[in-house]
Amino acid sequence: MSNAPGDSIKTGGNRLISVDGKYKVWTKKVGNGKIKVLLLHGGPGFSHDYMECFDDFLPKEGMEIYYYDQLGCGNSDAPTDTSLWNTRRYVEEVEQVRKGLGLEDFYIVGHSWGSMLAMEYLDKYQSHVKGVVFSNMTASIADYIDYSATLKTKLFTARDLAVYDSLDRRKAYGTPQYMELLMNKLYTRVICRLPLDQWPEPLTRAFKKANQTIYMKMQGVDEFHVTGNFKNWDFWSRLPNIKVPALVLGGVHDEMNPESMRKEGRLLPNSRTYLCLEGSHMAMYDDQQRYFSTLTRFLKEVDAGTFKADSR
């Protein structure tokens, strides 16, 4: 047998990209096509896994998608240096991944924290991007915190609130009682609108693999306790600087304020906004057909030069 060069060996699209001169992050290419899409997963600290449903929709439309586990997540290296977990460094990491994959005139689909990262990336490296999808994310953490507090009073019963407040005072965030409130009373209504035992396997897998150190460092304990280093993040004033075609995609039942996502769309100068009628934060699962038909239509129209933004 001849020794094949390393770059000619088939790996199922899997590839490691060097970042920061000493770490490796995992990427995977699925499909082939003119429309090339880099997926930025949420968290922070989660992995690409829950986005694997994209396999079923974009490649068959002739699109080439790239999964990527951010440093510290999933299949990528997981350094113990906590100074790495900040938005500015992740922006530079995305640019290194773009270069490593050889992407130009490509599209970004960011979800949740991935949309926040996409906004910051476009603020610096917009010239490389042909279009962007901001999925299920508002443009400031203060807005997110305010709406989370509203959801707590809206979705918790009086008894739930009493139990929650008692646990909160004791900082008993890891107790079964607290997790029961979070998962069954909140997450099944604003994260993924399905009973927990019916959550799609890639989603449950992503929760199991989450890097809690990153999540705590950047966000905090949970939706109600944002104490991490991005707690003061605010992008409202910079949204008009993003000139590329943009799709603001969310869900009517999202943990992000639907009105804030509409505001986001109005501030982006070349955008379209769509909120999935039955969708929550994981509208890619609980309102799947609307989510992906809207997303693929946007990508195709931008690529064909027929995209028309919402009237202002």
C-alpha positions in Angstrom: 0.0 0.0 0.0 1.2 3.5 -0.8 1.5 6.1 1.9 -1.2 8.7 1.0 -0.5 12.3 1.9 -2.2 13.4 5.1 -4.4 16.0 3.4 -5.8 13.4 1.0 -7.1 11.0 3.6 -10.8 11.0 4.0 -12.0 11.9 7.5 -15.8 12.3 7.1 -15.3 16.1 6.9 -13.7 16.3 10.3 -10.7 18.6 10.7 -8.8 20.3 13.5 -7.9 23.9 13.2 -5.0 25.5 15.2 -6.0 28.6 17.3 -4.0 30.9 19.5 -0.8 29.1 18.4 -1.2 26.1 20.8 -4.8 24.8 20.8 -6.9 22.7 18.4 -10.6 23.2 17.7 -12.8 20.7 16.0 -14.7 21.4 12.7 -16.7 19.2 10.4 -17.8 19.9 6.9 -21.2 18.4 5.7 -22.4 18.7 2.1 -21.0 20.5 -0.9 -22.2 23.7 -2.5 -21.7 27.3 -3.4 -23.5 28.5 -0.3 -21.0 27.9 2.6 -22.4 28.3 6.2 -20.4 28.4 9.4 -22.5 27.5 12.4 -21.8 29.2 15.8 -23.3 27.2 18.6 -24.7 28.7 21.8 -23.8 28.4 25.5 -21.3 29.7 26.2 -19.7 26.3 27.0 -22.1 24.1 25.0 -21.1 22.3 21.7 -22.2 21.9 18.2 -24.2 18.7 19.0 -27.7 20.3 19.3 -27.3 21.9 15.8 -26.9 18.5 14.1 -30.5 18.8 12.8 -29.0 21.2 10.2 -27.8 18.0 8.4 -31.4 17.3 7.5 -32.1 20.6 5.8 -29.2 22.6 4.4 -27.1 20.0 2.5 -30.0 18.7 0.5 -30.5 22.3 -0.7 -27.0 22.3 -2.1 -25.4 24.1 0.9 -22.1 23.4 2.6 -22.2 23.6 6.3 -19.4 23.7 8.8 -19.9 22.7 12.4 -17.3 24.0 14.9 -16.8 23.4 18.6 -15.5 26.5 20.2 -12.4 26.1 22.4 -13.2 24.4 25.6 -16.3 22.8 24.1 -17.2 19.3 22.8 -14.5 17.8 20.6 -12.1 20.7 20.9 -9.2 21.2 23.3 -10.3 22.1 26.8 -7.6 24.2 28.5 -7.9 24.9 32.2 -6.8 28.6 31.9 -10.0 30.5 32.7 -8.6 33.8 31.3 -9.4 32.3 27.9 -13.2 32.5 28.4 -14.1 35.9 27.1 -15.9 37.3 24.1 -12.9 39.2 22.6 -10.7 36.1 22.4 -13.6 34.0 20.9 -14.0 36.7 18.2 -10.3 36.2 17.2 -10.8 32.4 17.4 -13.7 32.6 14.8 -11.4 34.5 12.5 -8.7 31.9 12.9 -11.2 29.2 12.1 -12.4 31.1 9.0 -8.9 31.3 7.7 -8.2 27.7 8.6 -11.2 26.6 6.6 -10.5 29.0 3.7 -13.9 30.7 3.9 -14.6 33.8 1.9 -18.0 35.3 1.0 -19.5 32.8 3.4 -22.6 32.9 5.7 -22.7 32.8 9.5 -25.6 31.2 11.4 -25.3 32.1 15.1 -27.6 30.7 17.7 -28.1 32.2 21.2 -24.6 33.0 22.5 -23.4 32.2 19.0 -25.4 35.1 17.7 -23.8 37.4 20.3 -20.4 36.1 19.1 -21.5 36.7 15.4 -22.4 40.3 16.2 -19.0 41.0 17.7 -17.3 39.2 14.9 -19.1 41.2 12.2 -18.2 44.4 14.1 -14.6 43.7 13.2 -14.5 41.2 10.3 -17.6 42.0 8.3 -15.8 42.2 4.9 -15.5 38.4 4.7 -19.2 37.7 5.3 -21.9 37.6 2.7 -24.9 37.2 5.0 -25.7 36.4 8.6 -28.5 34.8 10.7 -28.9 36.0 14.2 -31.0 33.1 15.7 -32.7 33.4 19.1 -30.7 36.3 20.6 -31.4 39.8 21.8 -28.8 42.6 21.5 -28.0 43.1 25.2 -27.7 41.0 28.3 -29.6 43.6 30.4 -32.6 43.0 28.1 -32.2 39.2 28.5 -32.1 39.5 32.3 -35.2 41.7 32.4 -37.2 39.4 30.3 -36.0 36.3 32.3 -37.4 37.9 35.4 -40.7 38.5 33.6 -40.8 34.9 32.6 -40.3 33.7 36.1 -43.4 35.5 37.4 -45.4 34.5 34.3 -44.5 30.8 34.2 -44.1 29.9 37.9 -47.1 29.4 40.1 -47.3 31.2 43.5 -46.0 28.0 45.1 -43.2 27.7 42.6 -42.1 31.2 43.3 -42.1 30.6 47.0 -40.0 27.5 46.6 -37.7 29.3 44.2 -37.2 32.3 46.4 -36.4 30.0 49.4 -33.8 28.1 47.3 -32.4 31.3 45.9 -31.8 32.8 49.3 -29.8 29.7 50.2 -28.0 29.7 46.9 -29.2 26.0 46.5 -28.8 26.1 42.8 -27.6 22.5 42.4 -30.4 20.9 44.4 -32.9 18.6 42.7 -35.7 21.0 43.7 -34.1 23.9 41.9 -33.2 21.9 38.8 -36.8 20.6 38.7 -38.1 24.2 38.6 -35.6 25.2 36.0 -36.0 22.2 33.7 -39.7 21.3 34.0 -41.3 24.7 34.7 -39.1 27.0 32.5 -37.0 25.1 30.0 -39.9 23.0 28.6 -41.8 26.2 27.9 -39.1 28.6 26.6 -36.1 26.5 25.7 -37.7 23.6 23.9 -41.5 23.2 24.1 -41.5 19.4 24.5 -41.6 17.2 27.6 -38.1 16.5 28.8 -38.3 12.8 27.9 -39.2 13.9 24.3 -36.3 16.3 23.8 -34.3 15.4 20.7 -31.2 13.3 21.4 -28.7 15.9 20.0 -30.1 18.5 22.5 -29.9 16.2 25.5 -26.4 15.2 24.5 -25.3 18.9 24.3 -26.6 19.5 27.8 -24.7 16.5 29.1 -21.5 17.7 27.5 -21.7 21.4 28.5 -18.6 22.9 30.0 -19.9 24.5 33.2 -16.7 26.3 33.9 -17.0 28.4 30.8 -20.7 28.9 31.4 -20.1 30.1 34.9 -17.2 32.4 33.9 -19.0 34.1 31.1 -22.7 33.9 32.1 -23.3 32.7 35.6 -25.5 30.2 37.4 -28.4 30.4 35.0 -30.9 32.8 33.3 -31.7 34.5 36.6 -28.2 34.9 37.9 -26.0 36.5 35.2 -22.8 37.3 37.0 -20.3 36.4 34.4 -17.9 38.6 32.4 -20.5 39.4 29.6 -23.1 40.7 32.1 -22.8 44.3 30.8 -22.7 43.4 27.1 -24.8 45.7 25.0 -24.8 45.9 21.2 -27.9 48.0 20.4 -25.9 51.1 19.3 -23.7 49.1 17.0 -26.4 47.1 15.1 -26.7 49.8 12.4 -23.0 49.2 11.5 -23.8 45.6 10.3 -24.5 46.3 6.6 -24.6 42.7 5.2 -28.0 41.1 4.7 -29.2 39.7 8.0 -32.0 37.5 9.2 -33.2 37.8 12.8 -34.8 34.5 13.5 -36.5 33.6 16.8 -39.6 32.1 18.4 -42.8 33.7 19.8 -42.2 31.6 23.0 -38.5 32.2 23.2 -36.6 33.0 26.4 -35.5 36.1 24.5 -38.0 38.9 24.4 -39.8 38.7 21.0 -40.3 42.4 21.0 -36.5 42.9 21.5 -35.8 40.6 18.5 -38.1 42.8 16.4 -36.3 45.9 17.6 -33.0 44.2 16.7 -34.3 43.7 13.2 -35.4 47.3 12.9 -31.9 48.5 13.9 -30.2 46.4 11.4 -30.2 48.4 8.1 -30.5 45.4 5.7 -32.5 42.8 7.6 -35.6 40.6 7.7 -37.2 39.4 11.0 -39.2 36.2 11.5 -40.5 34.7 14.7 -41.6 31.1 14.5 -45.2 30.9 15.7 -44.8 27.7 17.8 -41.1 28.1 18.4 -39.1 28.8 21.6 -35.4 29.1 22.0 -34.8 25.8 20.2 -37.2 26.7 17.3 -35.0 24.5 15.2 -36.7 21.6 16.9 -40.1 22.8 18.3 -41.1 24.7 15.1 -38.7 23.0 12.7 -40.4 23.4 9.3 -41.0 27.2 9.8 -37.5 27.7 11.1 -35.6 25.9 8.3 -37.8 27.1 5.5 -37.3 30.7 6.6 -33.5 30.2 7.0 -32.9 28.4 3.7 -35.1 30.9 1.8 -33.0 33.8 3.2 -29.7 32.1 2.3 -30.8 31.3 -1.3 -32.2 34.8 -1.9 -29.1 36.5 -0.6 -26.9 34.3 -2.8 -29.1 34.9 -5.8 -29.1 38.7 -5.2 -32.9 38.7 -4.8 -33.1 39.4 -1.1 -35.3 42.2 0.0 -35.2 43.6 3.5 -38.2 44.4 5.6 -39.6 47.9 5.0 -38.6 50.3 7.7 
